[in-house]
Amino acid sequence: MAENQKNLCAMIPSELHSRVRAAREQAGMTLSAYITELLINYYEGGSEQMEKGIRTMAFQMPEEMFERLKRHLERESARTGKKVSQKEFVLGLIQRALDEAERMGSG
């Protein structure tokens, strides 16, 4: 374990555990990073991320689209030989769309 870190263990309801695991997976983060971000956001209003110039964006999508995305990420992970996270994929899409919009003069 890294220096200046402590382990935190707590029993939580099964339904909440499932929600946390699903959200962590969707965010493409380790459990430690995800729980740390949740706690910082709760206690400090996310000030550490904002100071670093990082903001959180969350959205919902239809189940069918989510399943298609998961299958695509699995195929890309197999093709590239490294895990492609949802976060990495979505940030790449946004970056390409913004770059294209700026090239077209609409950004």
Biopython code that builds the backbone (N, CA, C, O; Angstrom):
import numpy as np
from Bio.PDB.StructureBuilder import StructureBuilder

atoms = [
    (1, "MET", "N", (0.850, -1.185, 0.000)),
    (1, "MET", "CA", (0.000, 0.000, 0.000)),
    (1, "MET", "C", (0.888, 1.237, 0.000)),
    (1, "MET", "O", (1.941, 1.258, 0.637)),
    (2, "ALA", "N", (0.463, 2.244, -0.705)),
    (2, "ALA", "CA", (1.250, 3.466, -0.825)),
    (2, "ALA", "C", (1.381, 4.159, 0.530)),
    (2, "ALA", "O", (0.523, 4.027, 1.403)),
    (3, "GLU", "N", (2.473, 4.895, 0.678)),
    (3, "GLU", "CA", (2.711, 5.653, 1.892)),
    (3, "GLU", "C", (1.602, 6.677, 2.078)),
    (3, "GLU", "O", (1.056, 7.197, 1.104)),
    (4, "ASN", "N", (1.270, 6.965, 3.341)),
    (4, "ASN", "CA", (0.226, 7.940, 3.685)),
    (4, "ASN", "C", (-1.154, 7.513, 3.216)),
    (4, "ASN", "O", (-1.994, 8.364, 2.922)),
    (5, "GLN", "N", (-1.403, 6.218, 3.143)),
    (5, "GLN", "CA", (-2.729, 5.730, 2.799)),
    (5, "GLN", "C", (-3.168, 4.727, 3.851)),
    (5, "GLN", "O", (-2.340, 4.055, 4.464)),
    (6, "LYS", "N", (-4.460, 4.631, 4.053)),
    (6, "LYS", "CA", (-5.043, 3.704, 5.017)),
    (6, "LYS", "C", (-6.143, 2.918, 4.326)),
    (6, "LYS", "O", (-6.770, 3.402, 3.384)),
    (7, "ASN", "N", (-6.368, 1.715, 4.797)),
    (7, "ASN", "CA", (-7.436, 0.871, 4.284)),
    (7, "ASN", "C", (-8.744, 1.239, 4.981)),
    (7, "ASN", "O", (-8.752, 1.530, 6.177)),
    (8, "LEU", "N", (-9.836, 1.224, 4.242)),
    (8, "LEU", "CA", (-11.157, 1.501, 4.786)),
    (8, "LEU", "C", (-12.064, 0.351, 4.372)),
    (8, "LEU", "O", (-12.218, 0.078, 3.182)),
    (9, "CYS", "N", (-12.654, -0.313, 5.333)),
    (9, "CYS", "CA", (-13.510, -1.456, 5.047)),
    (9, "CYS", "C", (-14.828, -1.245, 5.780)),
    (9, "CYS", "O", (-14.841, -0.873, 6.953)),
    (10, "ALA", "N", (-15.941, -1.485, 5.082)),
    (10, "ALA", "CA", (-17.244, -1.297, 5.715)),
    (10, "ALA", "C", (-18.259, -2.225, 5.067)),
    (10, "ALA", "O", (-18.224, -2.447, 3.856)),
    (11, "MET", "N", (-19.152, -2.761, 5.867)),
    (11, "MET", "CA", (-20.255, -3.563, 5.348)),
    (11, "MET", "C", (-21.335, -2.600, 4.862)),
    (11, "MET", "O", (-21.723, -1.673, 5.575)),
    (12, "ILE", "N", (-21.815, -2.831, 3.640)),
    (12, "ILE", "CA", (-22.873, -2.003, 3.068)),
    (12, "ILE", "C", (-23.934, -2.925, 2.474)),
    (12, "ILE", "O", (-23.645, -4.089, 2.196)),
    (13, "PRO", "N", (-25.159, -2.428, 2.273)),
    (13, "PRO", "CA", (-26.213, -3.267, 1.692)),
    (13, "PRO", "C", (-25.816, -3.789, 0.305)),
    (13, "PRO", "O", (-25.134, -3.098, -0.453)),
    (14, "SER", "N", (-26.243, -4.997, -0.014)),
    (14, "SER", "CA", (-25.895, -5.643, -1.291)),
    (14, "SER", "C", (-26.291, -4.797, -2.490)),
    (14, "SER", "O", (-25.532, -4.694, -3.454)),
    (15, "GLU", "N", (-27.473, -4.189, -2.442)),
    (15, "GLU", "CA", (-27.943, -3.366, -3.566)),
    (15, "GLU", "C", (-27.016, -2.162, -3.786)),
    (15, "GLU", "O", (-26.691, -1.826, -4.925)),
    (16, "LEU", "N", (-26.601, -1.529, -2.710)),
    (16, "LEU", "CA", (-25.681, -0.395, -2.816)),
    (16, "LEU", "C", (-24.330, -0.858, -3.345)),
    (16, "LEU", "O", (-23.721, -0.177, -4.170)),
    (17, "HIS", "N", (-23.863, -1.999, -2.882)),
    (17, "HIS", "CA", (-22.598, -2.567, -3.354)),
    (17, "HIS", "C", (-22.643, -2.773, -4.867)),
    (17, "HIS", "O", (-21.691, -2.439, -5.573)),
    (18, "SER", "N", (-23.749, -3.323, -5.360)),
    (18, "SER", "CA", (-23.903, -3.540, -6.804)),
    (18, "SER", "C", (-23.881, -2.226, -7.571)),
    (18, "SER", "O", (-23.273, -2.135, -8.637)),
    (19, "ARG", "N", (-24.546, -1.206, -7.029)),
    (19, "ARG", "CA", (-24.557, 0.101, -7.689)),
    (19, "ARG", "C", (-23.164, 0.713, -7.743)),
    (19, "ARG", "O", (-22.764, 1.273, -8.764)),
    (20, "VAL", "N", (-22.429, 0.604, -6.642)),
    (20, "VAL", "CA", (-21.077, 1.162, -6.596)),
    (20, "VAL", "C", (-20.179, 0.437, -7.592)),
    (20, "VAL", "O", (-19.431, 1.082, -8.327)),
    (21, "ARG", "N", (-20.240, -0.884, -7.628)),
    (21, "ARG", "CA", (-19.406, -1.655, -8.555)),
    (21, "ARG", "C", (-19.723, -1.301, -10.005)),
    (21, "ARG", "O", (-18.814, -1.147, -10.820)),
    (22, "ALA", "N", (-21.007, -1.173, -10.329)),
    (22, "ALA", "CA", (-21.404, -0.832, -11.698)),
    (22, "ALA", "C", (-20.922, 0.571, -12.065)),
    (22, "ALA", "O", (-20.405, 0.782, -13.162)),
    (23, "ALA", "N", (-21.087, 1.518, -11.166)),
    (23, "ALA", "CA", (-20.662, 2.893, -11.438)),
    (23, "ALA", "C", (-19.143, 2.984, -11.563)),
    (23, "ALA", "O", (-18.630, 3.709, -12.414)),
    (24, "ARG", "N", (-18.430, 2.253, -10.720)),
    (24, "ARG", "CA", (-16.968, 2.240, -10.782)),
    (24, "ARG", "C", (-16.499, 1.661, -12.106)),
    (24, "ARG", "O", (-15.577, 2.184, -12.730)),
    (25, "GLU", "N", (-17.138, 0.579, -12.529)),
    (25, "GLU", "CA", (-16.781, -0.035, -13.812)),
    (25, "GLU", "C", (-17.067, 0.921, -14.963)),
    (25, "GLU", "O", (-16.260, 1.065, -15.881)),
    (26, "GLN", "N", (-18.221, 1.570, -14.904)),
    (26, "GLN", "CA", (-18.593, 2.519, -15.954)),
    (26, "GLN", "C", (-17.604, 3.677, -16.008)),
    (26, "GLN", "O", (-17.295, 4.179, -17.089)),
    (27, "ALA", "N", (-17.114, 4.096, -14.865)),
    (27, "ALA", "CA", (-16.150, 5.193, -14.825)),
    (27, "ALA", "C", (-14.762, 4.749, -15.286)),
    (27, "ALA", "O", (-13.911, 5.583, -15.597)),
    (28, "GLY", "N", (-14.535, 3.438, -15.331)),
    (28, "GLY", "CA", (-13.238, 2.933, -15.763)),
    (28, "GLY", "C", (-12.140, 3.226, -14.759)),
    (28, "GLY", "O", (-10.995, 3.477, -15.135)),
    (29, "MET", "N", (-12.489, 3.195, -13.475)),
    (29, "MET", "CA", (-11.531, 3.528, -12.418)),
    (29, "MET", "C", (-11.313, 2.316, -11.523)),
    (29, "MET", "O", (-12.138, 1.404, -11.479)),
    (30, "THR", "N", (-10.192, 2.318, -10.810)),
    (30, "THR", "CA", (-9.996, 1.304, -9.780)),
    (30, "THR", "C", (-10.956, 1.607, -8.647)),
    (30, "THR", "O", (-11.450, 2.728, -8.517)),
    (31, "LEU", "N", (-11.219, 0.593, -7.822)),
    (31, "LEU", "CA", (-12.109, 0.810, -6.687)),
    (31, "LEU", "C", (-11.542, 1.872, -5.747)),
    (31, "LEU", "O", (-12.278, 2.728, -5.256)),
    (32, "SER", "N", (-10.230, 1.814, -5.498)),
    (32, "SER", "CA", (-9.612, 2.809, -4.611)),
    (32, "SER", "C", (-9.785, 4.221, -5.148)),
    (32, "SER", "O", (-10.153, 5.127, -4.401)),
    (33, "ALA", "N", (-9.524, 4.417, -6.437)),
    (33, "ALA", "CA", (-9.654, 5.750, -7.032)),
    (33, "ALA", "C", (-11.106, 6.216, -7.008)),
    (33, "ALA", "O", (-11.382, 7.385, -6.736)),
    (34, "TYR", "N", (-12.040, 5.296, -7.294)),
    (34, "TYR", "CA", (-13.457, 5.662, -7.341)),
    (34, "TYR", "C", (-13.963, 6.072, -5.960)),
    (34, "TYR", "O", (-14.617, 7.105, -5.821)),
    (35, "ILE", "N", (-13.662, 5.263, -4.933)),
    (35, "ILE", "CA", (-14.121, 5.578, -3.576)),
    (35, "ILE", "C", (-13.452, 6.855, -3.077)),
    (35, "ILE", "O", (-14.095, 7.669, -2.415)),
    (36, "THR", "N", (-12.170, 7.038, -3.386)),
    (36, "THR", "CA", (-11.478, 8.273, -3.002)),
    (36, "THR", "C", (-12.174, 9.483, -3.605)),
    (36, "THR", "O", (-12.401, 10.479, -2.918)),
    (37, "GLU", "N", (-12.519, 9.399, -4.909)),
    (37, "GLU", "CA", (-13.211, 10.515, -5.561)),
    (37, "GLU", "C", (-14.566, 10.772, -4.922)),
    (37, "GLU", "O", (-14.932, 11.925, -4.697)),
    (38, "LEU", "N", (-15.318, 9.715, -4.625)),
    (38, "LEU", "CA", (-16.616, 9.884, -3.970)),
    (38, "LEU", "C", (-16.469, 10.595, -2.630)),
    (38, "LEU", "O", (-17.208, 11.531, -2.327)),
    (39, "LEU", "N", (-15.509, 10.141, -1.837)),
    (39, "LEU", "CA", (-15.320, 10.744, -0.516)),
    (39, "LEU", "C", (-14.839, 12.185, -0.602)),
    (39, "LEU", "O", (-15.296, 13.034, 0.163)),
    (40, "ILE", "N", (-13.933, 12.471, -1.512)),
    (40, "ILE", "CA", (-13.472, 13.852, -1.688)),
    (40, "ILE", "C", (-14.638, 14.736, -2.123)),
    (40, "ILE", "O", (-14.816, 15.838, -1.604)),
    (41, "ASN", "N", (-15.428, 14.249, -3.074)),
    (41, "ASN", "CA", (-16.587, 15.030, -3.523)),
    (41, "ASN", "C", (-17.567, 15.267, -2.384)),
    (41, "ASN", "O", (-18.150, 16.347, -2.284)),
    (42, "TYR", "N", (-17.753, 14.273, -1.528)),
    (42, "TYR", "CA", (-18.678, 14.415, -0.412)),
    (42, "TYR", "C", (-18.157, 15.417, 0.628)),
    (42, "TYR", "O", (-18.888, 16.308, 1.060)),
    (43, "TYR", "N", (-16.911, 15.266, 1.017)),
    (43, "TYR", "CA", (-16.360, 16.098, 2.083)),
    (43, "TYR", "C", (-15.837, 17.448, 1.624)),
    (43, "TYR", "O", (-15.864, 18.413, 2.388)),
    (44, "GLU", "N", (-15.363, 17.528, 0.392)),
    (44, "GLU", "CA", (-14.722, 18.759, -0.061)),
    (44, "GLU", "C", (-15.365, 19.350, -1.308)),
    (44, "GLU", "O", (-14.850, 20.314, -1.874)),
    (45, "GLY", "N", (-16.454, 18.796, -1.728)),
    (45, "GLY", "CA", (-17.114, 19.303, -2.917)),
    (45, "GLY", "C", (-16.285, 19.140, -4.176)),
    (45, "GLY", "O", (-16.445, 19.900, -5.131)),
    (46, "GLY", "N", (-15.398, 18.151, -4.185)),
    (46, "GLY", "CA", (-14.598, 17.899, -5.384)),
    (46, "GLY", "C", (-13.525, 18.927, -5.624)),
    (46, "GLY", "O", (-13.027, 19.035, -6.744)),
    (47, "SER", "N", (-13.149, 19.688, -4.616)),
    (47, "SER", "CA", (-12.207, 20.786, -4.818)),
    (47, "SER", "C", (-10.852, 20.319, -5.330)),
    (47, "SER", "O", (-10.208, 21.039, -6.093)),
    (48, "GLU", "N", (-10.400, 19.120, -4.927)),
    (48, "GLU", "CA", (-9.094, 18.641, -5.385)),
    (48, "GLU", "C", (-9.084, 18.440, -6.903)),
    (48, "GLU", "O", (-8.133, 18.837, -7.576)),
    (49, "GLN", "N", (-10.139, 17.826, -7.438)),
    (49, "GLN", "CA", (-10.202, 17.635, -8.881)),
    (49, "GLN", "C", (-10.333, 18.960, -9.615)),
    (49, "GLN", "O", (-9.718, 19.150, -10.664)),
    (50, "MET", "N", (-11.124, 19.874, -9.077)),
    (50, "MET", "CA", (-11.293, 21.162, -9.742)),
    (50, "MET", "C", (-9.986, 21.943, -9.743)),
    (50, "MET", "O", (-9.673, 22.636, -10.711)),
    (51, "GLU", "N", (-9.217, 21.830, -8.654)),
    (51, "GLU", "CA", (-7.921, 22.495, -8.612)),
    (51, "GLU", "C", (-6.986, 21.930, -9.670)),
    (51, "GLU", "O", (-6.148, 22.652, -10.210)),
    (52, "LYS", "N", (-7.124, 20.653, -9.967)),
    (52, "LYS", "CA", (-6.294, 20.011, -10.979)),
    (52, "LYS", "C", (-6.864, 20.235, -12.386)),
    (52, "LYS", "O", (-6.287, 19.770, -13.369)),
    (53, "GLY", "N", (-7.978, 20.937, -12.481)),
    (53, "GLY", "CA", (-8.595, 21.167, -13.786)),
    (53, "GLY", "C", (-9.349, 19.961, -14.300)),
    (53, "GLY", "O", (-9.490, 19.794, -15.511)),
    (54, "ILE", "N", (-9.840, 19.112, -13.404)),
    (54, "ILE", "CA", (-10.580, 17.916, -13.794)),
    (54, "ILE", "C", (-12.008, 18.059, -13.304)),
    (54, "ILE", "O", (-12.246, 18.382, -12.141)),
    (55, "ARG", "N", (-12.952, 17.817, -14.194)),
    (55, "ARG", "CA", (-14.370, 17.893, -13.849)),
    (55, "ARG", "C", (-15.021, 16.553, -14.144)),
    (55, "ARG", "O", (-14.552, 15.804, -15.001)),
    (56, "THR", "N", (-16.091, 16.253, -13.445)),
    (56, "THR", "CA", (-16.812, 15.002, -13.635)),
    (56, "THR", "C", (-18.022, 15.245, -14.523)),
    (56, "THR", "O", (-18.759, 16.216, -14.350)),
    (57, "MET", "N", (-18.209, 14.339, -15.479)),
    (57, "MET", "CA", (-19.372, 14.392, -16.364)),
    (57, "MET", "C", (-20.056, 13.031, -16.291)),
    (57, "MET", "O", (-19.412, 12.005, -16.512)),
    (58, "ALA", "N", (-21.340, 13.010, -15.986)),
    (58, "ALA", "CA", (-22.076, 11.749, -15.890)),
    (58, "ALA", "C", (-23.351, 11.870, -16.704)),
    (58, "ALA", "O", (-23.965, 12.935, -16.770)),
    (59, "PHE", "N", (-23.738, 10.769, -17.319)),
    (59, "PHE", "CA", (-24.974, 10.767, -18.088)),
    (59, "PHE", "C", (-25.530, 9.361, -18.138)),
    (59, "PHE", "O", (-24.818, 8.389, -17.881)),
    (60, "GLN", "N", (-26.796, 9.259, -18.466)),
    (60, "GLN", "CA", (-27.450, 7.966, -18.603)),
    (60, "GLN", "C", (-27.668, 7.680, -20.070)),
    (60, "GLN", "O", (-27.728, 8.595, -20.892)),
    (61, "MET", "N", (-27.790, 6.383, -20.399)),
    (61, "MET", "CA", (-28.052, 5.982, -21.776)),
    (61, "MET", "C", (-28.969, 4.772, -21.760)),
    (61, "MET", "O", (-29.076, 4.081, -20.747)),
    (62, "PRO", "N", (-29.636, 4.515, -22.887)),
    (62, "PRO", "CA", (-30.503, 3.334, -22.950)),
    (62, "PRO", "C", (-29.690, 2.053, -22.733)),
    (62, "PRO", "O", (-28.527, 1.972, -23.127)),
    (63, "GLU", "N", (-30.315, 1.059, -22.104)),
    (63, "GLU", "CA", (-29.652, -0.216, -21.805)),
    (63, "GLU", "C", (-29.055, -0.852, -23.056)),
    (63, "GLU", "O", (-27.931, -1.354, -23.022)),
    (64, "GLU", "N", (-29.800, -0.834, -24.159)),
    (64, "GLU", "CA", (-29.309, -1.451, -25.399)),
    (64, "GLU", "C", (-28.009, -0.784, -25.871)),
    (64, "GLU", "O", (-27.077, -1.470, -26.292)),
    (65, "MET", "N", (-27.949, 0.531, -25.801)),
    (65, "MET", "CA", (-26.737, 1.245, -26.205)),
    (65, "MET", "C", (-25.585, 0.920, -25.258)),
    (65, "MET", "O", (-24.445, 0.759, -25.694)),
    (66, "PHE", "N", (-25.882, 0.826, -23.971)),
    (66, "PHE", "CA", (-24.852, 0.500, -22.986)),
    (66, "PHE", "C", (-24.266, -0.886, -23.265)),
    (66, "PHE", "O", (-23.051, -1.069, -23.196)),
    (67, "GLU", "N", (-25.118, -1.855, -23.578)),
    (67, "GLU", "CA", (-24.645, -3.209, -23.887)),
    (67, "GLU", "C", (-23.809, -3.212, -25.163)),
    (67, "GLU", "O", (-22.797, -3.907, -25.241)),
    (68, "ARG", "N", (-24.229, -2.439, -26.160)),
    (68, "ARG", "CA", (-23.431, -2.321, -27.391)),
    (68, "ARG", "C", (-22.059, -1.731, -27.087)),
    (68, "ARG", "O", (-21.046, -2.190, -27.614)),
    (69, "LEU", "N", (-22.032, -0.715, -26.237)),
    (69, "LEU", "CA", (-20.766, -0.090, -25.846)),
    (69, "LEU", "C", (-19.864, -1.097, -25.149)),
    (69, "LEU", "O", (-18.676, -1.179, -25.459)),
    (70, "LYS", "N", (-20.419, -1.876, -24.201)),
    (70, "LYS", "CA", (-19.621, -2.873, -23.501)),
    (70, "LYS", "C", (-19.036, -3.890, -24.482)),
    (70, "LYS", "O", (-17.868, -4.258, -24.367)),
    (71, "ARG", "N", (-19.840, -4.345, -25.445)),
    (71, "ARG", "CA", (-19.337, -5.307, -26.438)),
    (71, "ARG", "C", (-18.234, -4.686, -27.282)),
    (71, "ARG", "O", (-17.235, -5.340, -27.581)),
    (72, "HIS", "N", (-18.413, -3.417, -27.671)),
    (72, "HIS", "CA", (-17.394, -2.729, -28.462)),
    (72, "HIS", "C", (-16.089, -2.613, -27.681)),
    (72, "HIS", "O", (-15.014, -2.863, -28.226)),
    (73, "LEU", "N", (-16.179, -2.236, -26.417)),
    (73, "LEU", "CA", (-14.975, -2.094, -25.595)),
    (73, "LEU", "C", (-14.269, -3.435, -25.415)),
    (73, "LEU", "O", (-13.040, -3.497, -25.397)),
    (74, "GLU", "N", (-15.047, -4.504, -25.282)),
    (74, "GLU", "CA", (-14.440, -5.842, -25.184)),
    (74, "GLU", "C", (-13.697, -6.191, -26.474)),
    (74, "GLU", "O", (-12.583, -6.713, -26.429)),
    (75, "ARG", "N", (-14.313, -5.902, -27.623)),
    (75, "ARG", "CA", (-13.657, -6.183, -28.913)),
    (75, "ARG", "C", (-12.394, -5.347, -29.072)),
    (75, "ARG", "O", (-11.361, -5.860, -29.502)),
    (76, "GLU", "N", (-12.469, -4.063, -28.728)),
    (76, "GLU", "CA", (-11.303, -3.188, -28.843)),
    (76, "GLU", "C", (-10.190, -3.625, -27.893)),
    (76, "GLU", "O", (-9.011, -3.577, -28.244)),
    (77, "SER", "N", (-10.568, -4.046, -26.703)),
    (77, "SER", "CA", (-9.575, -4.529, -25.744)),
    (77, "SER", "C", (-8.875, -5.769, -26.294)),
    (77, "SER", "O", (-7.657, -5.902, -26.178)),
    (78, "ALA", "N", (-9.647, -6.673, -26.893)),
    (78, "ALA", "CA", (-9.058, -7.878, -27.474)),
    (78, "ALA", "C", (-8.176, -7.522, -28.674)),
    (78, "ALA", "O", (-7.097, -8.088, -28.848)),
    (79, "ARG", "N", (-8.645, -6.581, -29.499)),
    (79, "ARG", "CA", (-7.901, -6.201, -30.699)),
    (79, "ARG", "C", (-6.585, -5.516, -30.358)),
    (79, "ARG", "O", (-5.558, -5.794, -30.978)),
    (80, "THR", "N", (-6.613, -4.622, -29.375)),
    (80, "THR", "CA", (-5.414, -3.846, -29.039)),
    (80, "THR", "C", (-4.515, -4.538, -28.022)),
    (80, "THR", "O", (-3.346, -4.180, -27.881)),
    (81, "GLY", "N", (-5.060, -5.533, -27.308)),
    (81, "GLY", "CA", (-4.274, -6.222, -26.297)),
    (81, "GLY", "C", (-4.174, -5.468, -24.993)),
    (81, "GLY", "O", (-3.395, -5.847, -24.118)),
    (82, "LYS", "N", (-4.964, -4.385, -24.840)),
    (82, "LYS", "CA", (-5.009, -3.663, -23.564)),
    (82, "LYS", "C", (-6.445, -3.255, -23.287)),
    (82, "LYS", "O", (-7.225, -3.009, -24.208)),
    (83, "LYS", "N", (-6.784, -3.186, -22.003)),
    (83, "LYS", "CA", (-8.157, -2.845, -21.633)),
    (83, "LYS", "C", (-8.477, -1.418, -22.065)),
    (83, "LYS", "O", (-7.758, -0.477, -21.731)),
    (84, "VAL", "N", (-9.557, -1.279, -22.806)),
    (84, "VAL", "CA", (-10.044, 0.036, -23.210)),
    (84, "VAL", "C", (-11.213, 0.366, -22.282)),
    (84, "VAL", "O", (-12.232, -0.325, -22.290)),
    (85, "SER", "N", (-11.062, 1.423, -21.485)),
    (85, "SER", "CA", (-12.105, 1.786, -20.519)),
    (85, "SER", "C", (-13.169, 2.653, -21.171)),
    (85, "SER", "O", (-12.948, 3.264, -22.216)),
    (86, "GLN", "N", (-14.323, 2.690, -20.532)),
    (86, "GLN", "CA", (-15.392, 3.563, -21.001)),
    (86, "GLN", "C", (-14.929, 5.013, -20.973)),
    (86, "GLN", "O", (-15.195, 5.778, -21.899)),
    (87, "LYS", "N", (-14.247, 5.374, -19.920)),
    (87, "LYS", "CA", (-13.752, 6.748, -19.794)),
    (87, "LYS", "C", (-12.838, 7.093, -20.963)),
    (87, "LYS", "O", (-13.012, 8.128, -21.606)),
    (88, "GLU", "N", (-11.872, 6.232, -21.236)),
    (88, "GLU", "CA", (-10.928, 6.453, -22.337)),
    (88, "GLU", "C", (-11.670, 6.571, -23.673)),
    (88, "GLU", "O", (-11.370, 7.450, -24.480)),
    (89, "PHE", "N", (-12.629, 5.688, -23.895)),
    (89, "PHE", "CA", (-13.390, 5.688, -25.137)),
    (89, "PHE", "C", (-14.200, 6.975, -25.307)),
    (89, "PHE", "O", (-14.150, 7.609, -26.361)),
    (90, "VAL", "N", (-14.942, 7.357, -24.271)),
    (90, "VAL", "CA", (-15.798, 8.548, -24.361)),
    (90, "VAL", "C", (-14.955, 9.813, -24.489)),
    (90, "VAL", "O", (-15.295, 10.701, -25.271)),
    (91, "LEU", "N", (-13.860, 9.910, -23.730)),
    (91, "LEU", "CA", (-12.997, 11.081, -23.867)),
    (91, "LEU", "C", (-12.410, 11.174, -25.275)),
    (91, "LEU", "O", (-12.278, 12.271, -25.817)),
    (92, "GLY", "N", (-12.059, 10.034, -25.872)),
    (92, "GLY", "CA", (-11.555, 10.027, -27.242)),
    (92, "GLY", "C", (-12.597, 10.520, -28.231)),
    (92, "GLY", "O", (-12.280, 11.288, -29.140)),
    (93, "LEU", "N", (-13.850, 10.079, -28.057)),
    (93, "LEU", "CA", (-14.931, 10.538, -28.933)),
    (93, "LEU", "C", (-15.135, 12.042, -28.817)),
    (93, "LEU", "O", (-15.262, 12.739, -29.824)),
    (94, "ILE", "N", (-15.166, 12.535, -27.595)),
    (94, "ILE", "CA", (-15.367, 13.965, -27.369)),
    (94, "ILE", "C", (-14.212, 14.761, -27.974)),
    (94, "ILE", "O", (-14.434, 15.776, -28.633)),
    (95, "GLN", "N", (-12.987, 14.305, -27.753)),
    (95, "GLN", "CA", (-11.815, 15.007, -28.289)),
    (95, "GLN", "C", (-11.875, 15.078, -29.815)),
    (95, "GLN", "O", (-11.638, 16.134, -30.402)),
    (96, "ARG", "N", (-12.193, 13.950, -30.453)),
    (96, "ARG", "CA", (-12.276, 13.941, -31.924)),
    (96, "ARG", "C", (-13.384, 14.855, -32.428)),
    (96, "ARG", "O", (-13.192, 15.565, -33.415)),
    (97, "ALA", "N", (-14.539, 14.851, -31.770)),
    (97, "ALA", "CA", (-15.648, 15.711, -32.190)),
    (97, "ALA", "C", (-15.285, 17.186, -32.028)),
    (97, "ALA", "O", (-15.595, 17.997, -32.900)),
    (98, "LEU", "N", (-14.637, 17.538, -30.929)),
    (98, "LEU", "CA", (-14.237, 18.933, -30.718)),
    (98, "LEU", "C", (-13.172, 19.363, -31.724)),
    (98, "LEU", "O", (-13.228, 20.469, -32.262)),
    (99, "ASP", "N", (-12.197, 18.478, -31.976)),
    (99, "ASP", "CA", (-11.160, 18.793, -32.969)),
    (99, "ASP", "C", (-11.784, 19.013, -34.341)),
    (99, "ASP", "O", (-11.423, 19.954, -35.048)),
    (100, "GLU", "N", (-12.711, 18.154, -34.711)),
    (100, "GLU", "CA", (-13.370, 18.273, -36.014)),
    (100, "GLU", "C", (-14.185, 19.566, -36.096)),
    (100, "GLU", "O", (-14.153, 20.268, -37.107)),
    (101, "ALA", "N", (-14.907, 19.867, -35.032)),
    (101, "ALA", "CA", (-15.712, 21.105, -35.018)),
    (101, "ALA", "C", (-14.820, 22.334, -35.143)),
    (101, "ALA", "O", (-15.170, 23.292, -35.833)),
    (102, "GLU", "N", (-13.668, 22.308, -34.475)),
    (102, "GLU", "CA", (-12.752, 23.442, -34.572)),
    (102, "GLU", "C", (-12.136, 23.542, -35.974)),
    (102, "GLU", "O", (-11.920, 24.648, -36.469)),
    (103, "ARG", "N", (-11.854, 22.410, -36.616)),
    (103, "ARG", "CA", (-11.339, 22.431, -37.987)),
    (103, "ARG", "C", (-12.380, 22.976, -38.960)),
    (103, "ARG", "O", (-12.045, 23.629, -39.947)),
    (104, "MET", "N", (-13.641, 22.696, -38.666)),
    (104, "MET", "CA", (-14.716, 23.154, -39.541)),
    (104, "MET", "C", (-15.077, 24.619, -39.270)),
    (104, "MET", "O", (-15.855, 25.219, -40.011)),
    (105, "GLY", "N", (-14.510, 25.185, -38.210)),
    (105, "GLY", "CA", (-14.763, 26.578, -37.886)),
    (105, "GLY", "C", (-15.988, 26.821, -37.062)),
    (105, "GLY", "O", (-16.416, 27.966, -36.920)),
    (106, "SER", "N", (-16.585, 25.751, -36.497)),
    (106, "SER", "CA", (-17.789, 25.957, -35.704)),
    (106, "SER", "C", (-17.504, 25.874, -34.210)),
    (106, "SER", "O", (-18.431, 25.851, -33.400)),
    (107, "GLY", "N", (-16.211, 25.827, -33.838)),
    (107, "GLY", "CA", (-15.876, 25.709, -32.416)),
    (107, "GLY", "C", (-15.391, 27.002, -31.935)),
    (107, "GLY", "O", (-15.050, 27.135, -30.759)),
]
sb = StructureBuilder()
sb.init_structure("model")
sb.init_model(0)
sb.init_chain("A")
sb.init_seg("    ")
for serial, (resi, resn, name, xyz) in enumerate(atoms, 1):
    if name == "N":
        sb.init_residue(resn, " ", resi, " ")
    sb.init_atom(name, np.array(xyz, "f"), 0.0, 1.0, " ", f" {name:<3s}", serial, name[0])
structure = sb.get_structure()
